[in-house]
Amino acid sequence: MSNERLGLAGLKDEPLLRAIAALSEVDPVLVTNDDGMPGEHEGLIAKLGLTIATVDGRRKPGWAAEEWKKEIVRVSSPFGGEGRSGWWA
């Protein structure tokens, strides 16, 4: 589920992390291409009990950026691309 769909688009890292932690989903996972986020917010992430997955932002030629992000999340999901309501990208 995307941050736009959840009404969280445009939030900076800390408010976004807190908003995701406040959602009713069990064990939410935030998928991002911001490799610095886990290190920059390590204490808050641990305090909130969140899982952050970072993916390589580089993409194959011919793929639009948004399509590539969705494809990476789809194939990287431990649910075989089936999706899970607790995954946000």
N, C-alpha and C positions, 0 to 999 in steps of 0.2 A: 504494500500500500504506500503510496507516495506522500511526501510531506504536503503537497498541494491538496491532495484528496482529504487529508486530515485537517486542513486549515492551518498548517504550521509553516507554510512557505514564507520565506523572508526572515524567519527567526535566526538570530545569531546562535552560535554554538551552545552557550550555557542555557539560554531559555529553551532551545530546542531539546537539549538533553533532559531538562526538567519536565518539559511537556510530554515527552515520550515516556518517561518514568511514571508519569501520572496517569497514563492511559490504562484501561482495564485489561489489556492483553497480558497473558502470562509469558514471562521471559522474552520481552521484545528484543529485537536485533536491529540496530541501525546500520545500514549499508551506505558507505560513503567513499568517494575517491579522494578525500582529504586525509592523506597519510599522516599529517601532523596532529589531527584531532585527538587520537588516543593519548599521545604524550602531553599535549597542551592541557588536557582536562582530566588527567589520570585520577586525581583525587576525587573529583566530582563523579566521574564514571564509576569508580569503586564504591563510593558512598551510595549512589543510586542503584547499584547492582545491574548496570546495563552491559550489554554485549555490543561491541562495535566491530564491524567487519569492513576492512578497507579493500578496495579493488583498484587495479591498475587503470588509470585514466586514459592510457594510450588505446587507440582503436585501429581496427583493420581499415585499409583504404576502401572508400566507397560507402562507409557507414556514417550516417548522421550521428552527432554526439548523443542526442537523447535516445536514439534507437540502440546505440552501442551500450549505453549504461543499462538499459532495460535488459538487453541480451546477456550482459555479464552477470547481472543479478539473477536472471532466470537460470542460467546454466550453472551458477555457483551455489545456488540454493541447495541445502542438504535434503530438500524435499523433491529432488529430481525435476526441478522446473515447474512443479505443480503450484508453487506459491504457498504462502502461509500468512494468515492475517497478522501475525506478530512481526513480520519483516517490513521495514520501511527503507525506501531508497529515494 
